[in-house]
Amino acid sequence: MPIDFTLNDNQQRLRREARQFAKDVLSGVAVATRDLPSPIERFVATRPFYERLVAEGFLRKCIPVSVGGDCAGLGRWWLAARQSSANGFCSPFLPPRVHRWPHSP
């Protein structure tokens, strides 16, 4: 039996919003962290991006409805995570790691 991967209207909206957020906001991560020498400094420099993530309501999309969030299932969470990293950015939805961003060697 084939699996239907067609996105419903809500999922398509979430995909558009997450992709736009990545383009408008997360695209600034590389510039903000490029010249910082340590992983901790680079991580700290991402705070304004995480603050925007919260302000735009994306964090709520990772929290289950049963505890006050907007996540109706892992499919929606995965979709937001995938789209926010579609342009090569580290997704803020995925577990945090202190590392060099894609622009670093």
N, C-alpha and C positions, 0 to 999 in steps of 0.2 A: 504494500500500500504506500503510495507516494505521500510525502509530507508537503503540505501547502505552506510556503513561506511568504505568501502575499500579506502585506501589511495592511491593517485596517486604518481608518481615518485618523484615529488617535495616535497610532504608531507612526504614521507618515508625518503628522504634525510634530511629534516628539523628535523624529529624525531631522526635520527641517530646523527646529529650534536648536538642537544640539550642534548641528553642523554650523549654523550661523554663529552660535556662541563660540565655537572653536575658532572660526574665522575672525570674529570681531575682538574677542578677548584673549583666548589662549595663544593667538599668534604673537602676542607680546612677551610670552614667557622666554623665548630664546634671547631676545634683546635684553630683557631684565636680568638674565642669569649668565650671559655669555662671558663676561670678563671677571666673574667671581671665582676665586681660586679654590674654595673648599666646598665639599658637598653640603655641609651645614649652611653655609652662606647662601648657596644656590637655593636650598630648600626654604630658608627664611624669606628670601626674595620673592617666593611664590605666594606669600600670604595675601597680597591684594587680589590675586587671581582666585584664590579660594574664597575670599570675601565676596567677590562678584558672583562666584558659583552659588553661594548661599543666598545672596540678595536676589538672584534671578530664579530661585526656586529649584535648582537642579539637585541640591542635596536632599530635599524632600522626596525626590523621585527614587532615591536609593533606600529609603526607610519604609518598611512595610506599613500598610494601611492600619494594621492591627495595633500599632504603637504610635499612630499619629502622622505617618508619612503619606506619600502618594504612590508608593510602589505597589502595583497590583500584581506583580510577578517578575520573575527573573528575566523574562523576555523583554520587558520594557527597560529594565535596568541595563541589560546587555546592549540594547539598541542605543541608549543614551551614551553608554561608555564607548561603544564602537564609533559612533558618529563624532563624539568629542575628540577622538584620537584619529579621525579620518585623514587629517592633513599632516600626520607624522608627529603630533604632539603627544606627550604622555598624558593619559587620561586621568583627570582628577577623580573619576569614579572608581578607578582601580586601586588596590591597596597601595598606600604611599611607599615609595622607595627613595632613599637618598642616593642619587646617582647623577651622572652627567646627562644632560638633555641631548637630544639627537644631534644638535649642531656641534657637540664636543667630540674630540677624538677618543 
